[in-house]
Amino acid sequence: MLSLHRPSLLAARPPRQGRPAFTLARRSTAGILAVAAVAGTTLIAAPPATAASYHCKSSSKSIDTANYSGPWADQWDVTTKLCARRSGSYVYAYAAVSWDGPVFGSVDDSSIFDSARFRLQIKKSQSGTDPVKTSKDYYGIEAKLENSTSNGNYNNSYTTGTISWKAGSGRGLADGVLQLDWRRCCGGYHSYDFSASPVV
């Protein structure tokens, strides 16, 4: 994919105070947890191979690059699939995140975020608000978000490990939130919620 640079326009645009000056080309084609565990929780390195036994729900969200305000398209079109399955008295959960990101003028830019994480949760299904029974923050997603092709195209994906909760006779679901702390901007983490998995 060719990146259309506009050096004359970009050179004329001064960086906003306190924000990095991103050199943006054109946008790509459309489409872009410290552990907080409680008793009864087991952490598994990766989703089990028996993925077919999981019940999943996918949802999408378009996220603006908060520390850029120039003329070029800068959306991250993020799709998250949250999955849960039951085995005996345990509920297991994982998330698969993919995104169609912008095309930046710089390659593998590690200064887009101060931090980024995906918070995976298992909630108990009940009347009213579903309480979080266990969660884990996955910080590895930041490196994936800041990794581009040689053309500066920031399309990528990330899959969490698996967490579990001893539900007993209760029922549970997988939920999750993408939290982005944009570089030198916007007062810490901004949270982006996605649709929870079916109840298992």
C-alpha positions as CSV (number, residue, x, y, z in Angstrom):
1,M,0.0,0.0,0.0
2,L,1.5,3.4,-0.9
3,S,1.4,6.2,1.6
4,L,0.5,9.6,0.2
5,H,2.7,12.1,2.0
6,R,1.8,15.8,1.9
7,P,5.1,17.4,3.2
8,S,4.1,21.0,2.3
9,L,0.9,20.8,4.3
10,L,2.3,19.0,7.2
11,A,5.3,21.2,7.5
12,A,2.9,24.2,7.8
13,R,1.0,22.6,10.7
14,P,2.7,23.3,14.0
15,P,2.4,20.6,16.7
16,R,-0.3,21.2,19.3
17,Q,1.2,22.2,22.7
18,G,2.0,19.2,24.8
19,R,1.3,16.8,22.0
20,P,3.6,14.9,19.6
21,A,3.5,16.0,16.0
22,F,2.3,13.0,14.1
23,T,3.0,13.0,10.3
24,L,0.0,11.4,8.9
25,A,-0.3,10.0,5.4
26,R,-3.6,8.8,4.1
27,R,-5.9,6.4,6.0
28,S,-6.0,2.7,5.2
29,T,-9.1,0.9,4.0
30,A,-12.1,1.0,6.4
31,G,-12.7,-1.5,9.1
32,I,-9.5,-1.2,13.4
33,L,-4.3,-5.9,33.1
34,A,-1.4,-5.7,36.8
35,V,-3.6,-8.6,37.7
36,A,-6.7,-8.0,39.8
37,A,-7.6,-11.6,40.6
38,V,-9.8,-12.9,43.4
39,A,-10.1,-16.3,45.1
40,G,-11.2,-19.0,42.8
41,T,-9.4,-17.6,39.8
42,T,-7.0,-19.4,37.5
43,L,-4.9,-17.7,34.8
44,I,-4.1,-19.7,31.7
45,A,-1.5,-18.6,29.2
46,A,-3.6,-18.8,26.0
47,P,-7.1,-19.7,24.9
48,P,-7.6,-23.5,24.8
49,A,-7.6,-25.3,21.4
50,T,-11.2,-26.2,21.9
51,A,-12.4,-22.8,20.8
52,A,-15.5,-24.2,19.4
53,S,-16.9,-24.7,22.9
54,Y,-16.8,-20.9,23.5
55,H,-19.8,-18.7,23.1
56,C,-18.6,-15.4,21.6
57,K,-19.9,-11.9,20.7
58,S,-18.2,-9.4,18.5
59,S,-18.6,-5.6,18.5
60,S,-16.8,-2.7,16.9
61,K,-16.0,0.9,17.8
62,S,-14.3,3.7,15.9
63,I,-11.7,5.5,18.1
64,D,-10.2,8.9,17.2
65,T,-6.4,9.5,17.7
66,A,-6.8,11.8,20.7
67,N,-3.4,13.5,20.4
68,Y,-3.7,14.5,16.8
69,S,-6.0,17.2,15.4
70,G,-4.7,17.6,11.9
71,P,-6.5,17.2,8.5
72,W,-5.7,13.5,7.9
73,A,-7.9,10.6,8.8
74,D,-6.8,9.1,12.1
75,Q,-9.4,6.6,13.2
76,W,-8.8,3.2,14.7
77,D,-11.6,0.9,13.8
78,V,-11.5,-1.7,16.6
79,T,-13.3,-5.0,16.7
80,T,-13.4,-7.1,19.9
81,K,-14.6,-10.6,20.2
82,L,-15.4,-11.6,23.9
83,C,-15.7,-15.3,24.5
84,A,-16.8,-17.4,27.5
85,R,-17.3,-21.1,28.0
86,R,-18.3,-23.3,30.9
87,S,-16.6,-26.5,32.1
88,G,-18.1,-28.0,35.2
89,S,-18.3,-25.3,37.9
90,Y,-15.8,-23.0,36.1
91,V,-16.3,-20.2,33.6
92,Y,-13.4,-19.4,31.2
93,A,-13.0,-16.3,29.2
94,Y,-10.7,-14.6,26.6
95,A,-10.8,-11.8,24.1
96,A,-9.6,-11.4,20.6
97,V,-9.0,-7.8,19.4
98,S,-8.3,-6.6,15.9
99,W,-8.1,-3.1,14.4
100,D,-7.8,-1.2,11.1
101,G,-5.6,1.7,12.1
102,P,-4.4,4.9,10.4
103,V,-1.4,5.2,8.1
104,F,1.2,7.3,9.9
105,G,4.3,8.8,8.2
106,S,6.5,7.1,10.8
107,V,7.0,3.3,11.1
108,D,6.6,1.4,14.4
109,D,6.0,4.6,16.4
110,S,6.4,3.7,20.1
111,S,5.4,7.3,21.1
112,I,1.7,7.0,20.2
113,F,0.7,5.9,23.7
114,D,2.1,6.5,27.2
115,S,0.4,3.2,28.0
116,A,-2.3,0.8,26.6
117,R,-4.0,-2.2,28.1
118,F,-7.0,-4.5,27.6
119,R,-8.9,-5.3,30.8
120,L,-10.5,-8.8,30.5
121,Q,-13.3,-9.5,33.1
122,I,-15.5,-12.4,34.1
123,K,-18.8,-11.2,35.6
124,K,-21.4,-13.1,37.4
125,S,-24.8,-12.9,35.6
126,Q,-27.5,-11.8,37.9
127,S,-30.5,-9.5,38.2
128,G,-29.4,-5.8,38.0
129,T,-25.7,-5.0,37.7
130,D,-23.4,-8.0,36.9
131,P,-20.5,-7.9,39.4
132,V,-16.9,-8.4,38.3
133,K,-15.6,-11.7,39.9
134,T,-12.1,-11.6,38.4
135,S,-10.2,-9.6,35.9
136,K,-6.7,-9.2,34.3
137,D,-5.0,-6.3,32.5
138,Y,-3.1,-7.2,29.4
139,Y,-0.5,-4.6,28.6
140,G,1.0,-6.5,25.7
141,I,-1.6,-4.9,23.4
142,E,0.4,-1.6,23.4
143,A,3.3,-3.1,21.4
144,K,0.9,-4.5,18.9
145,L,-0.9,-1.1,18.6
146,E,2.4,0.7,17.9
147,N,3.6,-1.9,15.4
148,S,3.1,-1.1,11.8
149,T,3.9,-2.4,8.3
150,S,6.8,-0.9,6.4
151,N,4.4,1.5,4.9
152,G,3.3,2.8,8.3
153,N,-0.1,1.0,8.2
154,Y,-1.2,0.4,11.8
155,N,-3.4,-2.7,11.2
156,N,-2.9,-5.5,13.7
157,S,-4.5,-7.9,16.2
158,Y,-4.0,-9.2,19.8
159,T,-5.5,-12.1,21.7
160,T,-5.4,-12.2,25.5
161,G,-4.7,-15.2,27.6
162,T,-7.6,-17.0,29.3
163,I,-8.9,-16.4,32.8
164,S,-11.3,-18.4,34.9
165,W,-13.7,-18.1,37.8
166,K,-15.2,-20.9,40.0
167,A,-18.9,-20.1,39.4
168,G,-20.4,-23.0,41.3
169,S,-24.0,-23.1,40.4
170,G,-23.9,-19.4,39.2
171,R,-23.6,-18.3,35.6
172,G,-21.0,-16.0,34.1
173,L,-20.0,-14.0,31.1
174,A,-16.9,-12.4,29.6
175,D,-16.6,-8.6,29.4
176,G,-13.8,-6.3,28.5
177,V,-12.6,-2.7,28.0
178,L,-9.8,-1.2,25.9
179,Q,-7.9,1.5,27.9
180,L,-5.7,3.9,26.0
181,D,-3.4,6.5,27.6
182,W,-2.5,8.8,24.6
183,R,1.0,10.2,24.6
184,R,1.2,13.6,26.5
185,C,-2.6,14.0,26.2
186,C,-6.0,13.9,27.7
187,G,-5.4,13.0,31.4
188,G,-4.6,9.3,31.6
189,Y,-6.6,6.3,30.4
190,H,-9.6,6.6,28.2
191,S,-11.9,3.5,28.3
192,Y,-13.7,2.0,25.4
193,D,-16.3,-0.6,26.2
194,F,-17.4,-3.5,24.0
195,S,-20.3,-6.0,24.1
196,A,-20.1,-8.8,26.6
197,S,-20.2,-12.5,25.6
198,P,-23.3,-14.6,26.0
199,V,-24.0,-15.9,29.5
200,V,-22.7,-19.5,30.1
